[in-house]
Amino acid sequence: MTFDVVTMGRIGVDIYPLQTGTGLEDVTSFGKYLGGSATNVAVAAARYGRRSAVVTKTGADPFGRFLRRALAGYGVDDRFVGTSEHLPTPVTFCEIFPPDDFPLYFYRFPKAPDLDIAPGELDFDAIRAAKIFWVTVTGLSQEPSRSATLAALEARGGSGITVLDLDYRPMFWESREQAREWVGQSLRHVTVAVGNLDECDTAVGTRDPREAAKALRDKGVSLAVVKQGPKGVLAVDDDGEIEVPPVPVEVVNGLGAGDAFGGALCHGLLSGWDTRRIMRFANAAGAHVAGELSCSDAMPTEDQVLHELGETQSV
C-alpha cells in the first residue's frame, strides 16, 4: 500500500481536565485521549479520507493498547507502530486556562518509546513511497530517534512532499542552540517547513516572520509556513508571499490547533490547491479544534472546516 501521509514522531495519552480554569491540584475528573503531535497530524489527515500511517512506538502496557485501538478507530494504519518492552507509554497532562494559557506536563521518563526508534526498525520503502512524509523536531532531540529521523529524511531523497514540523519543545532539549544545529541539518532534506515564531527562532535564529520565512527558503525549503498567532499565517513559496488572517473562535483548548492545521495542510497539498486556499483551509481547521476540549477527537472533516469558513463547497 502507498500511503498519502506517513508521519513520524510522538505518540502518547493526553489526560485533559474536565474542569477548565482550574489547576491540576484541584481538578477532580479527566478525559483520556490519543495524543502526540505527529500522531494527531495523521489522525487529522485521515479525517479528510487520506490514507495515513504513523511511525512511532508505545509501551507494552494498557495505555499502549488503548493507543492502538484509538488509531484503528480514527482510520490510521498502525503497522509502523512498534512496542517497547522496557519503556512505558508516555502520558501528558495539561491545564486549561482559556484563551491562551495551556501548560503541558510531559511524563516521558526515563525516555519515551517514540524516541527509542532505531534506523533498523524503519520501513524505508514505505517512507520513500509516501506522497507526504511528515517529521517533527522532537524526533531529533535524542538518540536513536535522531539517527532514525535523519535516515528517513535522507531516504526520501527529495522525492514527493517532505514536511518538517518545527515543533520545538524546550523540555526535550539541552538548549535552543543544540536544537538549532540538528534542525539545520534536517532542513536540507525537506520541501516544507512549518512552525510558530518561537519555533522559527529555534530553526533559523529570528522571530521576524518575513526574515524567518526567507531564512527557511534559503535553506532549500520550497514552502515556508510561519504561524503568527493573532496576526494569522504567513506562507512563502516560489510564487511569492501570502498572509492569511486567523479565523475567529472562542478558544476552549488551543493545544490541538497546530496539529489540525498540519493535517489540513497535508490535505490541501495533496489536493493541489493554491497556497492561499491551503492556508485559509488550514487556519479554519485549527480554529475548529481550538474551540473543542480534545485534540484527536476534535479533528474536523472537510465539511466542518468549510462551515468554519462559512462555505458549503470547496474553498
Order of alpha helices (4+ residues) and beta strands (2+ residues): beta-beta-beta-alpha-beta-alpha-beta-beta-beta-beta-alpha-beta-alpha-beta-alpha-beta-alpha-alpha-beta-beta-beta-alpha-alpha-alpha
